[in-house]
Amino acid sequence: MGRALFSTPPLTVCLVLCCCLFALVARGGPRDEPGRLLVFVEVPSETPPATILDLAGIEAVGNGSAVRQVTLRHQQLDARALMGRQILLAEMELPAGSYHVLKLHLDGVRTAVGTAPVVPGVDPAGYAVTVDMELAAGACEAVFLRWLPARESGRDQPYVPRLEVRLEPLPPLGSLALVTRRDPGMLVAVDRMAGRVVHVQRLGEDPRDVVYLPLRQKIFVALAGQDALVEVDALSLRQERVIPLQFGDEPSRLALAPDGGTLHVLNVGSRSLATLNVWSLQERSRVAVGEGPRDMDVDIRSGQVYVACEDEGQVQVVDPDQGRIVATHSAVSSPVAVVFDSDLRRLYVASASQYRLFGFDLMEGADLGSQSLCGSAVDLVFEPRAHQVFAAVPGCRQVAVLRPAAGVEFAPLKLSHSPQRLAFDAEYSQFLATAPGAGIVVIGDPHSGRTLASVEVGGTPTAVVVP
């Protein structure tokens, strides 16, 4: 007699196989995953006529069918208010395939001929613009439209909006800011000089942080929802590969070591600091850290990493070469953000519970005291030339500007939205702040405090970096 094929009862095996098949069908394969289309609109800077469009929806035509979306991010287009600005009009979830036309549907129009207000009729069939776009399953694409509000039709004729697709090459890398966002996860490239989005790239689940590696001209994004990093080519802004980490890591912060060849990954899920070689992408070390790791900064002289552990109530100093914690600082309760002045050997820590920025002179072993903040700071950036600390304080809608070494507080950078993550250009002449609640990134001048642009990126922006 031959051996039995199954050591498990056949009925059990059949049930398991059926369940697996059902799960695969229910989940759907990559071909079933819809794509995401972002539609941006801008009005040229020259003074437009006073024209307001009340929108009834937008429609994508392709694949032998049409998908219409009634609820938009903006239900009204005001030419004067949009002059020189770009807005994210809508995000559409569409089946994968080819799309050749976008239609704008209007509820009404208010415009003017000379000084007389006019309410012309509208075409219920909508107004089409040719896009000729291929949307892959699970991908994100963007269409950039220019609206030219001037009327070409006569006073008694229906209003016909003039829309054209804006097709331009990517600006130089040095002009860009790179923003990660959730809902869904993607990388958004912003032209800092023009104050507008120029490219979108679909990423994985729950991107939390982004860093630029100049030695390799690569961008790395921490995907907390996938326990992985994703590598993006900085010149083409195309995803190249996904680097898996350990199960349950939930990477939340990234930092580049002084040598430019080492990447530190702070994992909130596994409460660990992993150090990777940026060429081989192999782990060099992994050190367990305290409860609630929130932030980290790197001493550019020693290469040691300062990790703020909120729930542990400590800032822990990790030596990646030794693979261990070499010191702890427990003088601050609920530390959530940390920066290190490598020149003066000073550590600055923001407390979530005390609304203060604390300073410590590690060379002298002295407590430098603290400076009050209007609320809880959630991110810190250190400007080494002026030894200034910029603190994002969302509760006050401002970025505090401090010089802790001298005990000086400057006028804060006041914003119209709550800032979360901060970034600066290499000259510290421009700052960027994510505002998750509004789905925007603010670009401003840190010297005058003036807001230069509020760029709509949609979703929940989580981090920003300037290459």
SVG drawing of the C-alpha trace seen along z (x, -y; Angstrom):
<svg xmlns="http://www.w3.org/2000/svg" viewBox="-28 -99 62 101">
<polyline fill="none" stroke="black" stroke-width="0.4" points="0.0,0.0 1.2,-3.5 1.6,-6.2 -1.3,-8.6 -1.0,-11.8 -2.2,-13.9 -1.3,-13.5 -4.1,-16.0 -7.7,-14.9 -8.7,-15.8 -11.8,-17.8 -9.6,-20.0 -7.2,-20.6 -10.1,-21.4 -11.5,-24.0 -8.1,-25.6 -7.6,-25.9 -11.1,-27.3 -10.5,-29.9 -7.2,-30.9 -8.9,-31.2 -11.7,-33.2 -9.3,-35.6 -7.4,-36.1 -10.6,-36.8 -11.9,-39.2 -8.7,-41.1 -8.3,-41.4 -5.0,-41.4 -3.0,-44.3 -5.0,-44.6 -8.1,-45.3 -6.6,-48.1 -7.8,-51.5 -5.5,-54.4 -5.5,-57.9 -5.8,-61.0 -4.9,-64.4 -6.2,-67.4 -4.4,-70.7 -5.6,-74.1 -3.8,-77.4 -4.6,-80.9 -1.7,-82.8 -0.3,-85.8 -1.6,-88.5 -4.7,-90.1 -7.7,-88.1 -11.3,-89.4 -13.6,-89.0 -14.9,-85.5 -16.3,-82.9 -17.2,-79.3 -19.5,-77.3 -18.6,-73.6 -20.9,-70.7 -18.2,-68.1 -15.5,-66.7 -15.6,-63.7 -12.9,-61.4 -13.7,-59.8 -11.9,-56.7 -12.0,-52.8 -15.2,-53.0 -17.0,-54.7 -16.9,-57.8 -16.4,-58.4 -17.9,-61.5 -17.0,-63.0 -19.4,-65.5 -17.5,-66.3 -14.4,-68.3 -11.7,-69.8 -12.8,-73.2 -16.4,-73.6 -15.7,-77.1 -13.0,-78.7 -12.5,-82.4 -10.1,-83.8 -9.0,-86.8 -8.4,-84.7 -6.5,-82.1 -4.3,-84.6 -0.7,-83.2 -1.7,-80.2 -2.2,-76.5 -4.9,-74.5 -5.6,-70.9 -9.1,-70.8 -9.9,-67.1 -8.5,-63.6 -10.3,-60.9 -10.1,-57.2 -10.4,-55.6 -10.1,-52.1 -6.8,-51.5 -6.7,-52.2 -6.5,-54.9 -8.2,-58.3 -8.4,-60.9 -10.7,-63.6 -11.5,-65.4 -14.8,-67.3 -15.6,-70.1 -19.2,-70.5 -20.5,-73.9 -23.5,-74.9 -23.1,-78.5 -20.9,-81.3 -20.5,-84.9 -18.4,-87.1 -18.2,-90.7 -18.1,-92.5 -16.6,-95.9 -18.1,-96.9 -21.4,-95.2 -21.9,-91.8 -23.1,-89.0 -24.5,-85.6 -24.2,-83.7 -25.6,-80.3 -23.6,-77.0 -23.5,-73.9 -25.0,-71.0 -22.8,-68.5 -19.7,-70.0 -16.5,-71.4 -13.8,-69.0 -10.0,-69.2 -7.9,-66.5 -5.5,-64.7 -4.5,-61.4 -3.2,-59.7 -2.5,-56.1 -3.3,-55.2 -1.8,-52.0 -3.4,-49.9 -2.4,-51.3 -0.5,-54.3 -0.9,-58.0 -0.9,-60.5 -1.4,-64.2 -3.0,-66.5 -1.9,-70.2 -4.5,-72.6 -4.2,-76.3 -7.5,-78.2 -7.6,-81.3 -10.7,-83.2 -11.1,-85.8 -14.3,-85.5 -14.2,-84.7 -17.9,-84.4 -20.2,-87.4 -22.3,-88.9 -25.4,-86.8 -23.5,-83.6 -23.0,-80.7 -19.7,-80.9 -17.0,-78.5 -14.1,-78.1 -10.7,-78.0 -8.6,-75.2 -5.3,-73.9 -3.0,-71.1 0.3,-72.4 3.2,-70.2 6.6,-71.1 9.8,-69.2 10.7,-68.7 12.7,-71.7 16.3,-71.1 16.5,-69.0 17.9,-71.9 14.6,-73.8 12.4,-71.1 11.0,-70.1 9.9,-66.5 6.9,-65.9 5.5,-62.6 1.8,-62.2 -0.8,-59.7 -4.3,-58.9 -2.9,-57.4 0.8,-57.2 2.7,-59.2 5.7,-61.4 4.9,-64.9 7.5,-67.1 7.0,-70.8 8.7,-73.6 9.8,-75.8 10.5,-78.8 7.1,-78.7 5.1,-77.4 3.4,-74.6 3.3,-70.8 5.1,-69.4 5.0,-65.6 3.4,-62.9 4.6,-59.3 2.6,-56.6 4.4,-55.0 3.5,-52.3 1.5,-52.4 1.9,-55.1 5.0,-57.1 6.4,-58.9 9.7,-60.4 11.9,-61.2 15.6,-61.8 17.9,-62.7 21.2,-60.8 23.5,-63.1 26.2,-60.5 23.8,-58.2 21.3,-60.8 18.6,-58.8 15.6,-59.5 14.6,-57.1 11.1,-57.1 10.1,-55.3 7.0,-53.2 5.6,-52.5 2.6,-50.6 4.9,-48.1 7.9,-47.9 10.1,-49.0 12.0,-51.7 11.4,-52.7 14.2,-54.0 13.4,-56.6 15.7,-58.0 16.2,-61.7 16.5,-62.8 13.6,-60.9 11.5,-60.7 10.6,-57.1 10.5,-54.4 13.3,-51.8 12.9,-49.3 11.5,-48.5 13.9,-47.5 12.1,-45.3 12.9,-45.8 12.0,-43.6 8.3,-42.7 6.7,-45.2 9.5,-47.9 7.2,-50.8 10.0,-53.1 9.1,-56.7 12.3,-58.8 15.3,-58.8 18.6,-60.5 21.8,-60.5 25.2,-60.0 28.0,-62.5 29.8,-60.3 26.8,-60.3 27.1,-56.5 25.1,-55.5 21.4,-55.8 19.8,-55.7 16.2,-54.4 14.2,-55.0 11.5,-52.3 8.6,-53.2 7.0,-49.7 10.0,-47.7 11.5,-50.5 14.9,-50.2 17.5,-52.2 18.7,-50.4 21.8,-51.6 22.1,-50.7 24.9,-51.0 23.4,-53.1 25.3,-51.2 24.5,-47.6 21.4,-48.5 22.4,-45.9 22.0,-46.5 25.2,-47.3 23.7,-47.5 20.4,-47.5 20.0,-48.9 16.9,-48.6 15.8,-52.0 13.3,-53.2 9.5,-53.4 7.9,-55.8 10.8,-56.8 9.7,-60.0 12.7,-61.8 16.5,-61.7 19.4,-63.9 23.0,-63.0 26.2,-64.5 28.1,-65.2 31.4,-65.0 31.1,-61.7 28.4,-60.1 26.4,-59.3 22.6,-59.5 20.4,-61.2 17.0,-59.6 14.1,-61.2 11.9,-58.5 8.8,-60.2 7.2,-57.4 10.6,-56.5 11.2,-60.1 14.8,-59.9 17.1,-61.1 19.3,-58.1 22.7,-58.4 23.3,-55.5 26.8,-54.7 26.0,-52.8 29.6,-51.6 29.5,-50.0 25.9,-48.9 24.8,-50.1 23.4,-53.0 26.4,-54.9 24.5,-57.6 21.1,-58.7 19.6,-62.1 16.5,-62.0 16.1,-65.7 13.2,-66.4 9.8,-64.8 8.0,-63.6 10.8,-64.5 9.4,-64.6 11.9,-66.4 15.7,-66.8 18.5,-68.7 22.2,-68.7 24.7,-71.6 27.9,-69.7 30.1,-72.8 29.2,-73.8 28.3,-70.3 24.9,-71.4 21.7,-69.3 18.3,-70.9 15.1,-69.0 11.4,-69.9 9.0,-68.6 5.5,-67.7 4.1,-68.2 6.0,-71.3 5.8,-73.5 9.5,-74.4 12.8,-73.9 15.6,-72.7 19.3,-73.1 22.3,-71.1 26.0,-71.8 27.5,-68.3 31.1,-69.6 30.8,-71.3 28.1,-69.0 25.9,-72.0 22.1,-72.6 21.5,-75.6 17.9,-76.1 14.9,-76.3 12.8,-78.7 9.1,-78.7 7.0,-78.0 3.4,-78.8 2.6,-75.1 4.0,-71.7 6.7,-71.7 6.6,-68.7 9.6,-69.2 13.0,-71.1 15.5,-72.2 18.9,-73.6 20.6,-76.3 24.3,-75.9 25.6,-79.3 23.5,-81.4 23.1,-78.6 19.3,-79.1 16.5,-76.5 13.3,-76.6 10.4,-74.8 7.1,-73.9 4.3,-74.6 1.0,-73.5 -1.2,-74.6 -0.2,-78.2 0.1,-78.0 3.6,-79.2 7.3,-78.4 9.2,-79.6 12.7,-81.1 15.2,-80.7 18.8,-81.3 19.2,-79.1 22.9,-79.8 22.1,-83.4 18.7,-82.9 17.1,-85.0 13.7,-84.4 12.9,-86.2 9.6,-87.0 7.9,-83.7 7.0,-82.8 3.2,-83.0 1.3,-80.8 -2.3,-80.4 -2.2,-76.6 -0.7,-74.3 2.8,-73.3 4.0,-69.7 7.4,-69.0 10.0,-71.5 12.7,-71.7 15.1,-74.3 17.1,-74.9 20.9,-74.7 21.3,-78.4 18.5,-78.6 16.9,-81.3 13.6,-79.4 11.6,-77.2 9.0,-74.7 6.3,-73.4 3.8,-70.6 0.3,-71.4 -1.5,-68.0 -4.9,-69.4 -5.1,-71.5 -3.2,-69.1 -0.7,-71.9 3.0,-72.7 3.8,-76.3 6.9,-77.9 8.2,-81.0 11.0,-83.4 12.6,-82.8 14.1,-86.3 11.0,-88.3 8.5,-85.7 6.5,-86.2 4.6,-83.3 5.7,-82.9 3.3,-80.2 0.8,-77.7 1.0,-74.6 -1.9,-72.2 -0.5,-68.6 -3.7,-66.9 -4.0,-64.0 -2.1,-64.2 1.5,-65.5 3.9,-63.8 7.4,-65.1 9.4,-67.3 13.0,-67.5 14.9,-69.9 17.5,-68.0"/>
</svg>
